[in-house]
Amino acid sequence: MIIGITGPPGAGKSTLVNQLTRILRSEGQTVGILAIDPSSPFSRGAILGDRIRMQDHHADPGVFIRSMASRGKLGGIAQMTLDLALLLDAAGRDVILVETVGAGQDEVEIARLADVTILVLVPGLGDDVQAIKAGIMEIADIFVINKADLPGADRLEQEIRAMQSLADSDARADAAPVRRVIATEGQGLAELLAVIRSVFERTGRRTTRIGAWSFRLREMLRENLLRSIPEDQIERHAARVAEKLEDPYTALACLMSGRNDH
């Protein structure tokens, strides 16, 4: 089972991953954790600091933790996340937890990869739902309200349920469950794990991996195609298009056929 955990920065995603791992290990399950960190657009570097929050498991052979830099890829995950999830699956890990970057509205790629997608929200972020609802609100299989002891938790749950009520009758009947937790204290985590398993069995999300690999294979085809075309040829045709000596479709046809000039 691949569980995707996404949400805004500071929502407690790493703490939630840490606590879910603790429960899974107490049950004898082996766990793989993929934590995606944002890369600097200038230096291309990444701190890869999520592992610091998971020191409880560093010496546990039943837990494999891998931090990955996003390397500029949009959508909240790294380009090789799916490949590494496949590797951990082949290595026999029972559950794989994928923690996204935590950037906001466009973190929807995780829905292609995960069997169950969890959106972690916290009260007190201003207009709680409005700020992040585009796209990311629609991919959640489960809404988790973390830090549920803070003021505003009731309002946040009301806003989520009000958003769900706007859907058609079929979607309302299949609305994502909402659960409250206090991850730092471990409260509500056992119940959340039970809901995750229930959603996994009910939705049969294993079939989504066909779509995930279809998308990834297309990415790999693009990468291999680009590597097969010399950079100077691309630059030459780009200059011709910029100078209006060639249209981009002709340039593409030339590049695909391996010709330097039309």
QUIFEN-V416805 format. One record per run of one state. SS is the DSSP state (a for helix, b for strand, c for the rest). FROM is the first residue (numbers start at 1). TO is the last residue. Records with the same first field share a line. If there is no record, write none. Layout:
BEGIN
SS->FROM-TO / FROM-TO
END
This chain:
BEGIN
c->1-1 / 8-12 / 27-30 / 38-49 / 58-62 / 70-80 / 91-94 / 100-109 / 114-115 / 123-135 / 139-141 / 147-152 / 166-168 / 174-176 / 181-181 / 186-186 / 188-188 / 204-204 / 229-230 / 243-247 / 258-262
b->2-7 / 31-37 / 63-69 / 95-99 / 116-122 / 142-146 / 177-180 / 182-182 / 187-187
a->13-26 / 50-57 / 81-90 / 110-113 / 136-138 / 153-165 / 169-173 / 183-185 / 189-203 / 205-228 / 231-242 / 248-257
END
